[in-house]
Amino acid sequence: MSDTRMNELAPDGGLMRGIRLMARHAYASAQPQRAASPTKTRGGDVAETVGPAGRMRIGRVLFVLRDRAGLTQTEVAAQAGVSVGTVNRYEGWQDRSKLRLPTVRSIADACGATSSERDALVRLVTSQEEGWWLEHPALPDIISPLVSFEAYATYERVWASQLVPGLLQTPEYDRALHRATQPQLNPDEIEATVKARGKRQEVLNEQGLHLSVVLKASVLDDVVGTPEVMRDQITHLINMSERPNVELRVLPRRYGHLAGSGGHFVHLGRDNEADPLASMSVVYLELHHRGLYLDAPDDVSKYSSMFDYLLAAAADAESSRELLERARQEHTT
């Protein structure tokens, strides 16, 4: 998390309220899922498994505490009796190691947190949900953070320049895609991956997430699997576009030059003006066999503006459905 973004967060008077609200949301989102299971470290200390979205919120609180105290990471590390690297990791979200509660308390104390702030922060750590995506064998490591962010986000905006977005893929489209791009996988491995994708798609059923997609027209032309697979996939897109929490726009061929806006990307966010600490905004770039996450404000702003530009150029909802229907017919002949 960049200093620029963190300096915009909650003022001193709102810090305690922000931590409490985040802890309350974390507890609510953990139901009916299982709360994170604490484990014992070799020294007997309790450690917690926390997903990327939770780590981002916890890191924000730790940064705000340190920023309020006017301390550097080196100064906090010295007072807390930990390494500078540990302070840096706890303020970030991409580290996969467990959070040790004594370390959280020590860093908070070194930053001058009140006992109420420290206890609320500990509750925030322990109330994080143990999402199904954590350590899921069929979910690529690079996708796990994306699923965690989707579970917390209220909106997701996707520029789909090459493939149908994962949240909107049919099982047959997904299977055909894996057969073509990952021929080394055996049928059981492919099926496990398809089931994991289906589990991920359940986030749209709760309608807590609003999905907005701009789909490049050529994605509808390319045959993934067979024409029948494509017909079913496009039918699914038409049906999903009728949901109140799904917006699907097609970028016509005449705007192909806008492909210069870059490859497939996903912008996820959660806005909370009343409590900036509970807000989130991150961009996922899908690269060849890997991915990249950006959360620096300047980077996120650029991709947000880019999506706005693509959405403005795309066909409206009714025209997009007509383009989808036309593409479906082309796969019929």
Buried (B, 14 or more C-beta within 10 A) or exposed (E): BEEEBBEEBBEEEBBBBBBBBBBBBBBEBBEEEEBBEBEEEEEEBBBBBBBBBBBBBBBBBBBBBBBBBEBEBEBBBBBBEBEBEBBBBBBBBEBBEBBBBBBBBBBBBBBBBEEEBBBBBBBBBBBBBBBBBBEBEBBEEBBBBBBBBBBBBBBBBBBBBEBBBBBBBBBBBBBBBBBEEEEEBEEEBBBBBBEBBEBBBEBBEEEBBBBBBBBBBEBBEEEBBEEEBBBBBBBBBBEBBEBEBBBBBBBBEEBEEBBEBBEBBBBBBBEBEEBBBBBBBBBBBBEEEEBEBBBBBEBBEBBBEBBEBBBEBBBEEEEBBEBBEEBBEBBEE
